[in-house]
Amino acid sequence: MAKLLIVEDEADLRDLLSYNLRAAGHEVALAASASEGLEQVRRWRPELILLDLMLPDLPGTELCRRVKGDPSTAATRVVMLTARGEEIDRVVGFELGADDYVSKPFSLRELVLRVNAVLRRGQPAAKEDSAVVVGPLTVDLPRHRVTVSGEEAALTALEFRLLWTLLSRKGRVQTRERLLEDVWEMSPDVTTRTVDTHVKRLREKLGAAGALVETVRGVGYRFAEESSDAA
């Protein structure tokens, strides 16, 4: 069971989603606007937000940006829900840190499965209190904390998983397809372009340590043994 927040202005759809997610064993809270959703996020601390992009007060993308941009809520998973299905909408959502994207109309059974799949994206096993240090970068897996030269980098849950996947396979090239399988679990709405977008954002957030994530042209990405200039 997980704490889920549904931010959807259509009352009938909101109630239908709530019924099905509760039937799947989750605890559910509801919001009809972005402002109400943001208040719920800060007060109730959901583990996942099912977020409609077309809201009456603010776009869902703005709510996603605020949630993912706040270190205290950045680990909250976000599944975007919208009637728009163009690739550019998916790319914008993933650039903001969304963990998955579902286009209307959708199967309720598929939606529940997708939500559960996002919730299952835990972190790889590690010893208690273990931390990995590479150059200026320190990754504390149990505490879900990343610092660069002593300064904390506010990563989303998906960015953290991407970083750890690369770091735990240091020196080995990871194809985009392999990263899609291991980090995104091959969601049908995710493309290899999404991997490139997330790697770019990850490098920006890592600052001086961003060069540790190397591009292997025509293949994918690799976490370097030592700092170098990333393409």
Rosetta blueprint (number, residue, H / E / L):
1 M L
2 A L
3 K E
4 L E
5 L E
6 I E
7 V E
8 E L
9 D L
10 E L
11 A H
12 D H
13 L H
14 R H
15 D H
16 L H
17 L H
18 S H
19 Y H
20 N H
21 L H
22 R H
23 A H
24 A L
25 G L
26 H L
27 E E
28 V E
29 A E
30 L E
31 A E
32 A L
33 S L
34 A H
35 S H
36 E H
37 G H
38 L H
39 E H
40 Q H
41 V H
42 R H
43 R H
44 W H
45 R L
46 P L
47 E L
48 L E
49 I E
50 L E
51 L E
52 D E
53 L L
54 M L
55 L L
56 P L
57 D L
58 L L
59 P L
60 G H
61 T H
62 E H
63 L H
64 C H
65 R H
66 R H
67 V H
68 K H
69 G H
70 D L
71 P L
72 S L
73 T L
74 A L
75 A L
76 T L
77 R E
78 V E
79 V E
80 M E
81 L E
82 T E
83 A L
84 R L
85 G L
86 E L
87 E H
88 I H
89 D H
90 R H
91 V H
92 V H
93 G H
94 F H
95 E H
96 L L
97 G L
98 A L
99 D L
100 D E
101 Y E
102 V E
103 S E
104 K L
105 P L
106 F L
107 S L
108 L H
109 R H
110 E H
111 L H
112 V H
113 L H
114 R H
115 V H
116 N H
117 A H
118 V H
119 L H
120 R L
121 R L
122 G L
123 Q L
124 P L
125 A L
126 A L
127 K L
128 E L
129 D L
130 S L
131 A E
132 V E
133 V E
134 V E
135 G L
136 P L
137 L E
138 T E
139 V E
140 D E
141 L L
142 P L
143 R L
144 H L
145 R E
146 V E
147 T E
148 V E
149 S L
150 G L
151 E E
152 E E
153 A L
154 A L
155 L L
156 T L
157 A H
158 L H
159 E H
160 F H
161 R H
162 L H
163 L H
164 W H
165 T H
166 L H
167 L H
168 S L
169 R L
170 K L
171 G L
172 R L
173 V L
174 Q E
175 T E
176 R H
177 E H
178 R H
179 L H
180 L H
181 E H
182 D H
183 V H
184 W L
185 E L
186 M L
187 S L
188 P L
189 D L
190 V L
191 T L
192 T H
193 R H
194 T H
195 V H
196 D H
197 T H
198 H H
199 V H
200 K H
201 R H
202 L H
203 R H
204 E H
205 K H
206 L H
207 G H
208 A H
209 A H
210 G H
211 A H
212 L H
213 V E
214 E E
215 T E
216 V E
217 R L
218 G L
219 V L
220 G E
221 Y E
222 R E
223 F E
224 A L
225 E L
226 E L
227 S L
228 S L
229 D L
230 A L
231 A L
